[in-house]
Amino acid sequence: MAEAHSAVAFSFSITHEGWDVNFDREVLHLVWQSGIRSWKKRIARFKNNIRNGIYPAPLQSLWAIVAILAAVHFAKYGMVHTCINAILVLMPGSTLLWELLACLLLGMVVWLAIIYAVRYSLKLLLMYKGWMYEERGKGRVISTRTKIWFLFVKILSGGSRPLLYSYQGSLPRLPLPSLQETMSRYLRSVRPLLNDKDYSRMQKLAQEFQNGIGAKLQRYLVLKSWWATNYVSDWWEEYVYLRGRSPLVVNSNFYGIDAILIDSVRTQAARAAAVISICLQFRRLIERQELEPILIQGLVPLCSWQYERVFNTTRVPGVETDRIVHYMDSKHIVVYHKGRYFKVFIYFRGRILRPCEIEVQLEQILSDESLPAKGEEKLAALTAGERAAWAVARQEFFFKGLNRQSLDAIEKAAFVVALDDFPYEFDEHDPSKLDHYGQILLHGKGYDRWFDKSFTLCIGSNGRIGFNAEHSWADAPVMSHMWEYIVATELENGDDGRTRGTPEFTPPVPIRLQWNLLPPCIVAIEKSYQVALSLLNDVDLRAYMHSAYGKGFMKECRISPDAFIQMALQLAYYRDAGRFSLTYEASMTRLFREGRTETVRPCTIESAAWVRAMVGNTASVEERVRLLQIACRVHQMAYQDAMCGKGIDRHLFCLYVVSKYLEVDSPFLKKVLSEPWRLSTSQTPHGQTPKLDLKKYPRCISAGGGFGPVADDGYGVSYIIAGEDLIFFHITSKRSSPETDSSRFAQHIERALSDIENLFLEWRRLQQQKNHKH
């Protein structure tokens, strides 16, 4: 309790001798500094809100317009002079000062009118998505319409440097597809999965839905699309994530891995301190809105809304539904090491601690030989178990007192750091080490990650790093952006085995969090741990590095790299399961305000035709290449449609939510939303920060990350196209399923990629022979 006593800034008591006042000058100074910092942030936030509100115009443009209007007025010319005289009539005087004030008022009105005209014009321009469907690359001609569109967007975007949220007001709303379009796309997507009889039955269900209750549900959805900023995102967050009662570990959280092709020579404390410092730099860029918004082709903005909750965010359990809590500021992180939790202050004496000062704090934790309190070591298992059980335990055992204070310290932390006492290993000649690396980050021991926090930064004893991220607050590209920033900044700063500089002062000593965990609480922790243990023991994770070729060869084949890999996955799955299956690929809808994700369905009529041609081995080389090219074009079109708000699954999901609100049963929607995604895939993006030049440093890229399988008898596949000659795959499945095997599926992927490579090489050889004959 010594820490609690030292935190008392002042106290007073009344005795028979009078007032007795005690106060601690240092603590009061800290309170004063905290208040000053808080007000500075509020003022900065206010200034940024103004800059965002008037973007793309700089604030200086106001004075330019006022000066022009004043000059025209004093020249007694035209309508400007008339308008200012009309304003002067309403003012208490007509002296020079009042005239200038009238010019200022008229200037502000004209200035704001111009700004909003430009913003809404930009919003209208950003609704155009034709540029996405035009082929790009050498020798490809861009249409005149798109060239003119690019020119106008460039002009209206202005010359001023945008802040992180500058484009938010100019982003269009996510469009709502018509019911007929969605039904048509859906029926086409399931055709390769159903026999003639089942397909006819599905057609009938879809027709009945479209002509019946579907029209009514659509009208409600139209109203929501007019009223809400985004007709999907709030329901997606609530019903897909927050209302889910199953454990977060494996089922929802995802992980990311270090840039494993570069060896770090830093110690655990030095690497952890450096990465923590970079994370805090990234947080400051977000808070100050100095992080550059992502612009596709340097011009078209993506929504930045999800960045608000990267830090200072936690998911709080509830019996029926969870909630996301975001704190405006946090001056500490929490570090977990050998079963103990430490509160580490990262802000002291008016500034953020430097890496060398954070390293001192971490060394103190690593050298601390105290033992965990009873139940403390496995405490985080509560966040890994059933959500309702955690909600009940939180209310019963962490509602007040010491436990509440310590829990608050974790939940209000900027993020959590796990200093593991074992190494994270990678060896190109021993694939099992990378598999184990992924397992450490996906689920750890089931109790050494705080799965509710926005992310837990994990550091191995050899200095390798990774993260485990909660999924409800944002999607993987946001964490990938931060991860890429960390890798790029570390490369920029250099790695000589030590942190830079020397401490200017002795940093605050880490505070050991105290717990009073009673026997019933320990029983609840153990129950949650057993739930987590059964989940993590059932995960079959295989991390596979494909180094035969990468993006370079795919581009030579004039095929989209994503479509290329998705076709390889279709071929691999068919060989593995002997059938086609409903396939999920995540795409983003961040071209629209508050956009998150949409589903692409890679298993199409065209992909199935190509797979059959490859497996049957009866079609000619030219025919198989032709079918592959068609399948890839169809897939790329579907991906572009999804990004442009023309997807299938989010629309159907929202119709289903409306039906539940209206208490209406739909056999069609029930059937659609109960279909299992036996192959769930996602590409990890990179190239989101200009700091990293992969052409100059091709090995300086993360190995990507992964997630657990969505279906009990299915696969979860995440991949990252890591440069011109390298692809990483992260494959997960459940050991309890007799139908799946991650290692076997990795072999099928390797064979599929090899078969496609050989197909194109043979096709080129035949083309060269034909050209030689001619």
ZIVEN-V383372 format. One record per helix or strand. SS is the DSSP state (2 for helix, 1 for strand). FROM is the first residue (numbers start at 1). TO is the last residue. If there is no record, write none. Layout:
BEGIN
ss=SS from=FROM to=TO
ss=SS from=FROM to=TO
END
This chain:
BEGIN
ss=2 from=2 to=6
ss=1 from=10 to=15
ss=1 from=18 to=23
ss=2 from=25 to=54
ss=2 from=60 to=74
ss=2 from=78 to=89
ss=2 from=96 to=126
ss=2 from=130 to=133
ss=2 from=144 to=157
ss=2 from=168 to=170
ss=2 from=179 to=193
ss=2 from=196 to=211
ss=2 from=213 to=227
ss=2 from=233 to=242
ss=1 from=254 to=257
ss=2 from=268 to=287
ss=1 from=295 to=296
ss=1 from=300 to=301
ss=2 from=305 to=309
ss=1 from=313 to=316
ss=1 from=323 to=326
ss=1 from=332 to=337
ss=1 from=340 to=345
ss=1 from=347 to=348
ss=1 from=351 to=352
ss=2 from=355 to=367
ss=2 from=381 to=384
ss=2 from=387 to=397
ss=2 from=401 to=411
ss=1 from=416 to=419
ss=2 from=431 to=442
ss=1 from=453 to=453
ss=1 from=455 to=459
ss=1 from=465 to=469
ss=2 from=476 to=493
ss=1 from=511 to=512
ss=2 from=519 to=537
ss=1 from=539 to=546
ss=2 from=551 to=556
ss=2 from=561 to=577
ss=1 from=583 to=588
ss=1 from=597 to=600
ss=2 from=605 to=616
ss=2 from=621 to=643
ss=2 from=649 to=661
ss=2 from=667 to=673
ss=1 from=679 to=683
ss=1 from=705 to=706
ss=1 from=715 to=721
ss=1 from=727 to=734
ss=2 from=742 to=773
END
